[in-house]
Structures are given as C-alpha cells and as structure tokens.
Amino acid sequence: MDETSSSETVPTIDEDPLVEEDRQPRTEEAEVLNPTSTPIVQTIERIITPIQPPVTQTTERIVTPIQPPVQPGSSVRQQPQGGFTSTPNSANPTFTVLKATTIQHALGHPLAYARVLMQLGYEPLPAYRATSLFGKETLYYPNIFRYLQFIYKTDGFLGLYRGFGCSLLSKVVSWYTTTKVDELLGPVEPQVPGSQVKPTWNKCTQKILREVRCQSWGILVSHPFQVMAVRCMGQFVGREQAYSSINIFQNFREIYDRQGIGGFFVGLIPRWLLEVSTIVLTNVIIHLLKTQLPLQNDMVSVYEYIAAFVAQTVTYPLSVVTTVTAMNRSGLKIGMLPRAPIYANWQEAYTLLGKTEQLKRGSGLFNRAALGTSGFPAPGTPIPNA
C-alpha cells in the first residue's frame, strides 16, 4: 500500500534542455574549485593562456621597429659595443697629428734655423770675454735671441722661416713612414696600466729593435728633404737663391745636376747613427731607472725626460757632423772653400771637427762658450768683430 502510493505521488518530470545547459558552467566551476579533480590543469590553461601573450612575440614587436630596414646592396654600419660612441664628424687622427706637428714646428723653427747656422760654424756677431763659474776667463758668443735678432734685421720676419717648408716635409714624411712600418710589423704586447711588474731585458731589447726598424725607414725616405732644408738655411750666409723653401722640384734638380743621386743622401749614415744611438741609450736608461729605482707611475715621465736629455747630450756630435756633411760640396759658400774644408766622407769630418774641438758648437743657447783654440786671439788682446 505504501509502496504504491509513494510511487504514484512522485510524478515523472522531463528534463528541460535549457536547464541542463545552465547547469554545465556550474559543473566546470565546481571542477575548477575542486582541488581533487584531475581536469584542473586543463581548465587553468584555458583560462590563463589567452591572458599572457608570448614573450618572444611581444619582445619582437617592441625591438624590431627600432632597427631600420636594410635595403639590398646597402652597407650596414655596426654600432660600437661599449666605449665612447664615435660620430661621423669626428676628426681624422692623421689630420690631427699633422696639425699639431705643423704648429709645433712653426713655433720652434726659428730656434732650429739658428742652431743649424751655428753648427755650420757661422758666427756673424762679435765674441766677448767673460768669467766662467770657475773663475776662468772665457770667450762667449751672444745668446740665440741676439742671433735671431740679427737674422730678423737682415731678412725680416719671413726670413726666420727660411727652409721651413722642406724641414716640415721631412718631419711629416718621416713620421708617416715610421707609423706605417709600425703597423705592418703588427701589434705589440699590450701593457696593463698601473702594473707593478718590473720590465725585463728581453722586452727592452724587443722594443729597441722594433723602434730601430721603424725609424730607419723613416730616415731613409725623408733624408732628401732634410738635405734640402739644411741647404736652404745655409743660403743665408752667401745670400744665394739656388734652393727654395717651397719648390722641391727646383731643389731636386739642383742637387741632381751638381751631385747626382748620391747628393740626396749625403749625411745619411751619421743621421742614422744619431737616431739609433738615441733610441738605444734612451731605452736602456729608462730600463735601468725602472729596475733599480722604485717603480712608480708618476716617475715614468721623469725617467723618460732624464733619459732623453742624457741621450741627446751624448749623441750631439753626430748631429753636428750630419749638418756639416749635408752642406759639404753643395756649391754654397758655407759649404765650400775657404769658409769650410772639403771632407772626403763623414768619418773625416768627424775626425777634423773633433781635433779642433768643434763637435759641440751650437749645443748651448745662452752661455755659448767659444770652443776650440784655432782662430781666437790670446787672452788680454782686443777681440775683433766676427
């Protein structure tokens, strides 16, 4: 009775399809909230994946527009990786060096011009007697500024720059050749700034050999212009016009017609010995100072100055011989008899100048002691004007 009534009281209700569809999202939500259900990973992926775009694509969309498109056949200039960024308007290093060399040479040329005339033995101003630091009576020539004043009164301001063009060309050619040879030899071993490691004799020898090789080529290529410069300056004595400070073709013709090809290289050997001796002495002295004295970065420049001063003092006689030999047999009055003897070679010039104590002439700029004994009056007698 009860079972029949109970079955009759519960009617059968058909399921509505819309209600079933409404229940489906709840089931999925229940599956997401249920920690024990297995489809949670797939559900989370369906929820999260559309929210975060791929990192690679996002980065490409941000970075790619910065780089301009490269057209076919166009050159691509890579950006520097670190350091200072160079601009298209940066100065050419070669032009910068040439400009600095020109300015420096223009400022120092009058002094170099006067020294060349002194090395040739030309003293137009009278000597005077004075007492040296040791109390001895000595003959002195006027200082270099009075010498330059004499040139200025004779030739004017432009006369102080006689031979400037050839001298500058000699320095530029020597520098350029030396630089290119150094590049061809390859890079040197880099030195760490502030390194406290003392140098070795092996590195010192390698540095000397490298500098000698580079400088030798620079001397060889530039020496013809050095000969022209010396002879241009020497024309001041005899007032000749055979050589030009600018027209090198005129100078080439004059040297070739008088002395042939060999005339372009007179004085080459003493000049090469001068430069090589200076390089060797400078590097050896610096090496000894660095190894025997405390190695400090602040003292390196002082060591280099001391080494350069000692080397130039020791090798100065070769500078005099180079100038005298370049002028010898040139056809100019200062290089011919009776003003100057005719030398067979540079060894004879070195020997004769050494016997008359003339290897140091022109070395001083202020207290210019008259060296040697030939041609000077005895102490106490009137001194004639030179």
C-alpha positions as CSV (number, residue, x, y, z in Angstrom):
1,M,0.0,0.0,0.0
2,D,2.7,2.4,1.0
3,E,4.9,1.5,-1.9
4,T,2.2,2.0,-4.4
5,S,1.2,5.3,-3.0
6,S,4.7,6.6,-2.9
7,S,5.4,5.7,-6.5
8,E,2.2,7.3,-7.5
9,T,2.8,10.5,-5.6
10,V,6.2,11.2,-7.3
11,P,5.4,12.3,-10.9
12,T,7.9,11.9,-13.7
13,I,9.3,15.3,-14.9
14,D,11.1,15.6,-18.2
15,E,14.4,17.4,-18.1
16,D,14.4,20.8,-19.8
17,P,17.5,21.2,-22.2
18,L,17.9,24.8,-21.2
19,V,18.2,23.9,-17.6
20,E,20.8,21.4,-18.4
21,E,22.8,24.0,-20.3
22,D,22.6,26.3,-17.3
23,R,24.0,23.6,-15.0
24,Q,27.0,23.0,-17.2
25,P,29.0,26.1,-16.3
26,R,28.4,25.3,-12.6
27,T,29.9,21.9,-13.2
28,E,33.0,23.4,-14.8
29,E,33.3,25.9,-12.0
30,A,32.9,23.2,-9.5
31,E,35.7,21.3,-11.2
32,V,37.9,24.3,-11.0
33,L,37.3,24.8,-7.4
34,N,37.6,21.2,-6.5
35,P,41.3,20.5,-5.6
36,T,40.9,16.8,-6.1
37,S,39.6,16.9,-9.7
38,T,42.1,15.9,-12.4
39,P,40.9,18.3,-15.2
40,I,42.1,21.4,-13.2
41,V,45.3,21.7,-15.2
42,Q,43.5,21.9,-18.5
43,T,40.9,24.3,-17.1
44,I,43.7,26.7,-15.8
45,E,45.5,26.5,-19.1
46,R,42.3,27.5,-20.9
47,I,41.9,30.4,-18.5
48,I,45.5,31.7,-18.3
49,T,46.8,31.2,-21.8
50,P,44.8,33.9,-23.6
51,I,45.7,36.4,-20.9
52,Q,49.6,36.4,-21.4
53,P,50.8,36.8,-25.0
54,P,54.0,35.0,-26.0
55,V,57.1,36.8,-24.6
56,T,59.1,36.3,-27.8
57,Q,56.4,37.9,-30.0
58,T,56.0,40.9,-27.6
59,T,59.7,41.5,-27.5
60,E,59.9,41.4,-31.3
61,R,57.1,43.9,-31.5
62,I,59.0,46.3,-29.2
63,V,62.5,46.0,-30.5
64,T,62.1,45.4,-34.2
65,P,60.8,48.9,-35.1
66,I,64.0,50.5,-33.7
67,Q,66.2,48.9,-36.3
68,P,65.6,50.5,-39.8
69,P,65.1,48.1,-42.6
70,V,68.3,47.3,-44.6
71,Q,67.9,47.7,-48.3
72,P,69.7,45.2,-50.6
73,G,73.2,46.3,-51.6
74,S,73.4,48.9,-48.8
75,S,76.3,48.9,-46.3
76,V,75.4,48.2,-42.7
77,R,77.4,50.1,-40.0
78,Q,77.5,48.2,-36.8
79,Q,77.1,50.1,-33.6
80,P,80.1,50.0,-31.2
81,Q,79.8,47.6,-28.3
82,G,80.8,49.7,-25.3
83,G,83.3,52.6,-25.0
84,F,82.8,56.0,-26.5
85,T,80.5,56.3,-29.4
86,S,82.1,57.8,-32.5
87,T,80.3,60.4,-34.5
88,P,80.5,61.0,-38.2
89,N,82.0,64.4,-37.5
90,S,84.9,63.0,-35.5
91,A,88.3,64.4,-36.6
92,N,90.7,62.3,-38.6
93,P,93.6,61.2,-36.4
94,T,96.2,61.7,-39.2
95,F,94.9,65.3,-39.8
96,T,95.1,66.0,-36.0
97,V,98.7,64.8,-35.8
98,L,99.7,66.8,-38.9
99,K,98.1,69.9,-37.5
100,A,99.8,69.5,-34.1
101,T,103.2,68.8,-35.9
102,T,102.8,71.9,-38.1
103,I,102.0,74.2,-35.1
104,Q,104.9,72.8,-33.0
105,H,107.3,73.1,-35.9
106,A,106.2,76.6,-36.7
107,L,106.9,77.7,-33.1
108,G,110.3,76.0,-32.9
109,H,111.7,76.6,-36.4
110,P,113.5,79.9,-35.8
111,L,115.5,78.3,-33.0
112,A,116.3,75.3,-35.1
113,Y,117.3,77.6,-38.0
114,A,119.7,79.5,-35.8
115,R,121.1,76.2,-34.5
116,V,121.8,74.9,-38.0
117,L,123.8,78.1,-38.8
118,M,125.8,77.7,-35.5
119,Q,126.5,74.0,-36.3
120,L,127.9,75.2,-39.7
121,G,130.3,77.5,-37.8
122,Y,128.7,80.8,-38.9
123,E,129.0,83.4,-36.2
124,P,128.2,86.9,-37.5
125,L,128.2,88.6,-34.1
126,P,131.4,89.5,-32.2
127,A,132.5,87.4,-29.2
128,Y,133.1,88.9,-25.8
129,R,135.2,88.0,-22.8
130,A,133.6,86.9,-19.5
131,T,134.4,84.9,-16.4
132,S,133.0,81.4,-16.1
133,L,131.6,79.9,-12.9
134,F,135.1,78.5,-12.1
135,G,136.7,82.0,-12.3
136,K,138.4,81.4,-15.7
137,E,138.4,84.0,-18.4
138,T,136.4,82.6,-21.4
139,L,135.2,83.8,-24.8
140,Y,131.5,83.8,-25.3
141,Y,129.2,84.4,-28.3
142,P,125.9,86.3,-27.9
143,N,122.9,84.2,-27.0
144,I,120.5,82.8,-29.5
145,F,118.0,85.6,-29.2
146,R,120.6,88.2,-30.3
147,Y,121.4,85.8,-33.1
148,L,117.7,85.7,-34.2
149,Q,117.6,89.5,-33.9
150,F,120.4,89.7,-36.4
151,I,118.6,87.4,-38.8
152,Y,115.4,89.5,-38.4
153,K,117.2,92.7,-39.2
154,T,118.7,91.1,-42.3
155,D,115.8,89.2,-43.8
156,G,112.7,90.4,-41.9
157,F,110.2,88.2,-40.1
158,L,109.7,85.8,-43.0
159,G,113.5,85.3,-43.0
160,L,113.2,83.5,-39.7
161,Y,111.3,80.7,-41.6
162,R,113.9,80.1,-44.3
163,G,113.8,76.3,-45.1
164,F,110.5,75.8,-43.1
165,G,108.7,74.0,-45.9
166,C,111.4,71.4,-46.6
167,S,112.0,70.9,-42.9
168,L,108.3,70.3,-42.2
169,L,108.0,68.0,-45.1
170,S,111.0,66.0,-43.8
171,K,109.3,65.6,-40.4
172,V,105.9,64.7,-41.9
173,V,107.3,62.1,-44.3
174,S,109.5,60.6,-41.5
175,W,106.5,60.3,-39.1
176,Y,104.2,58.9,-41.7
177,T,106.7,56.3,-42.9
178,T,107.5,55.3,-39.3
179,T,103.9,54.9,-38.4
180,K,103.1,52.7,-41.5
181,V,106.1,50.4,-40.9
182,D,105.0,50.0,-37.3
183,E,101.5,49.0,-38.4
184,L,103.0,46.4,-40.8
185,L,105.0,44.9,-38.0
186,G,101.8,44.0,-36.2
187,P,100.5,44.8,-32.7
188,V,102.8,44.8,-29.7
189,E,102.1,43.0,-26.4
190,P,99.6,45.1,-24.5
191,Q,100.7,46.6,-21.2
192,V,98.3,46.8,-18.3
193,P,98.1,50.3,-16.9
194,G,99.3,50.5,-13.3
195,S,101.0,47.2,-13.5
196,Q,103.7,46.8,-10.9
197,V,105.6,44.1,-12.8
198,K,109.1,45.2,-13.5
199,P,110.3,45.1,-17.1
200,T,112.8,42.6,-18.3
201,W,115.8,43.0,-20.6
202,N,114.1,40.8,-23.2
203,K,111.2,43.2,-23.6
204,C,113.6,46.2,-23.6
205,T,115.6,44.6,-26.5
206,Q,112.4,43.8,-28.4
207,K,111.3,47.4,-28.0
208,I,114.6,48.8,-29.2
209,L,114.7,46.5,-32.3
210,R,111.2,47.5,-33.2
211,E,111.9,51.2,-32.9
212,V,115.1,51.0,-34.9
213,R,113.4,49.2,-37.7
214,C,110.6,51.7,-37.9
215,Q,112.9,54.8,-37.6
216,S,115.4,53.5,-40.1
217,W,112.8,53.5,-42.9
218,G,111.6,57.0,-41.8
219,I,115.1,58.4,-42.0
220,L,115.8,56.8,-45.4
221,V,112.6,58.1,-47.1
222,S,112.8,61.6,-45.5
223,H,116.5,62.3,-45.8
224,P,116.4,64.0,-49.2
225,F,114.1,66.7,-47.8
226,Q,116.4,67.1,-44.8
227,V,119.3,67.8,-47.1
228,M,117.1,70.4,-48.9
229,A,116.2,72.1,-45.6
230,V,119.8,72.4,-44.4
231,R,120.9,73.9,-47.7
232,C,118.0,76.3,-47.8
233,M,119.1,77.6,-44.4
234,G,122.7,77.7,-45.3
235,Q,122.0,80.1,-48.2
236,F,121.7,82.9,-45.6
237,V,125.5,83.1,-45.4
238,G,126.2,83.7,-49.1
239,R,122.8,85.2,-50.0
240,E,122.3,82.6,-52.7
241,Q,118.9,81.6,-54.2
242,A,119.7,78.2,-55.6
243,Y,117.3,76.3,-53.2
244,S,113.7,77.1,-52.4
245,S,111.8,76.5,-49.2
246,I,108.7,75.5,-51.1
247,N,109.6,74.4,-54.6
248,I,111.0,70.9,-54.0
249,F,111.3,70.3,-57.8
250,Q,113.8,73.1,-58.1
251,N,115.8,71.6,-55.2
252,F,115.7,68.1,-56.8
253,R,117.1,69.5,-60.0
254,E,119.8,71.5,-58.3
255,I,121.0,68.5,-56.2
256,Y,120.9,66.1,-59.1
257,D,122.7,68.4,-61.5
258,R,125.5,69.0,-59.0
259,Q,126.0,65.7,-57.2
260,G,123.7,63.1,-58.8
261,I,121.6,60.6,-56.9
262,G,124.2,60.4,-54.1
263,G,123.6,64.1,-53.3
264,F,120.2,63.3,-51.9
265,F,121.7,61.0,-49.3
266,V,124.8,62.9,-48.1
267,G,124.9,62.8,-44.3
268,L,122.6,59.8,-44.2
269,I,124.9,57.5,-42.2
270,P,125.7,60.0,-39.3
271,R,122.0,60.8,-39.1
272,W,121.1,57.1,-38.9
273,L,123.7,56.6,-36.2
274,L,122.4,59.6,-34.4
275,E,118.8,58.3,-34.3
276,V,119.8,54.7,-33.5
277,S,122.1,55.7,-30.7
278,T,119.4,58.0,-29.2
279,I,116.9,55.1,-29.3
280,V,119.3,52.6,-27.7
281,L,120.5,55.0,-25.0
282,T,117.0,56.2,-24.1
283,N,115.5,52.8,-23.7
284,V,118.5,51.4,-21.8
285,I,118.5,54.3,-19.3
286,I,114.7,54.1,-18.8
287,H,115.0,50.4,-18.2
288,L,117.8,50.8,-15.6
289,L,115.9,53.5,-13.8
290,K,112.7,51.4,-13.7
291,T,114.6,48.3,-12.4
292,Q,117.0,50.0,-10.0
293,L,114.6,52.6,-8.5
294,P,111.1,52.2,-7.1
295,L,108.6,51.7,-9.9
296,Q,106.0,54.4,-9.7
297,N,103.7,55.6,-12.4
298,D,104.3,59.2,-11.5
299,M,108.0,58.9,-12.1
300,V,107.9,57.4,-15.6
301,S,107.7,60.8,-17.3
302,V,110.6,61.9,-15.2
303,Y,112.7,58.9,-16.2
304,E,111.9,59.5,-19.9
305,Y,113.0,63.1,-19.6
306,I,116.2,62.2,-17.9
307,A,116.9,59.5,-20.5
308,A,116.2,61.8,-23.4
309,F,118.4,64.6,-22.1
310,V,121.4,62.2,-21.5
311,A,121.0,60.6,-24.9
312,Q,120.8,63.9,-26.8
313,T,123.8,65.2,-24.9
314,V,125.9,62.2,-25.7
315,T,124.9,61.9,-29.4
316,Y,125.0,65.7,-30.2
317,P,128.4,65.5,-32.1
318,L,126.7,63.2,-34.7
319,S,124.1,66.0,-35.2
320,V,126.9,68.5,-36.0
321,V,128.5,66.0,-38.4
322,T,125.2,65.4,-40.1
323,T,124.6,69.1,-40.7
324,V,128.2,69.7,-41.9
325,T,128.2,66.7,-44.2
326,A,124.8,67.7,-45.8
327,M,126.2,71.1,-46.6
328,N,129.6,69.9,-47.8
329,R,130.3,70.2,-51.6
330,S,126.8,71.8,-52.1
331,G,128.2,74.7,-54.2
332,L,127.1,77.2,-51.5
333,K,129.7,79.4,-49.9
334,I,129.1,78.0,-46.4
335,G,129.9,74.5,-47.7
336,M,133.0,75.3,-49.9
337,L,136.5,76.7,-49.5
338,P,137.6,79.0,-48.0
339,R,134.8,79.1,-45.4
340,A,134.7,75.3,-44.9
341,P,137.1,72.5,-45.7
342,I,136.1,69.8,-48.2
343,Y,135.6,66.4,-46.5
344,A,136.0,63.1,-48.2
345,N,133.4,61.4,-46.1
346,W,131.6,61.8,-42.8
347,Q,134.4,60.0,-40.8
348,E,136.9,62.6,-41.9
349,A,134.5,65.4,-41.0
350,Y,134.1,63.8,-37.5
351,T,137.8,63.5,-37.0
352,L,138.7,67.0,-38.1
353,L,135.9,68.6,-36.2
354,G,137.0,66.7,-33.1
355,K,140.6,67.8,-33.4
356,T,139.5,71.5,-33.5
357,E,137.0,71.0,-30.6
358,Q,134.1,71.9,-32.9
359,L,131.8,68.9,-32.3
360,K,129.8,70.8,-29.6
361,R,129.2,74.1,-31.5
362,G,125.6,75.1,-31.3
363,S,124.8,73.0,-28.3
364,G,124.3,76.0,-26.0
365,L,121.6,78.6,-26.4
366,F,122.5,81.2,-23.8
367,N,126.1,80.9,-22.4
368,R,127.6,80.0,-25.7
369,A,131.2,79.4,-25.0
370,A,133.6,79.8,-28.0
371,L,135.0,76.3,-28.2
372,G,138.4,75.4,-29.6
373,T,141.6,77.4,-29.9
374,S,142.1,78.0,-33.6
375,G,141.3,81.5,-34.8
376,F,140.9,83.1,-31.4
377,P,143.1,85.8,-30.0
378,A,145.2,85.4,-26.9
379,P,143.7,86.4,-23.6
380,G,144.0,90.2,-22.9
381,T,144.2,91.3,-26.6
382,P,141.4,93.1,-28.3
383,I,138.8,90.9,-29.9
384,P,137.9,91.8,-33.5
385,N,134.3,91.6,-34.7
386,A,133.5,88.3,-36.4
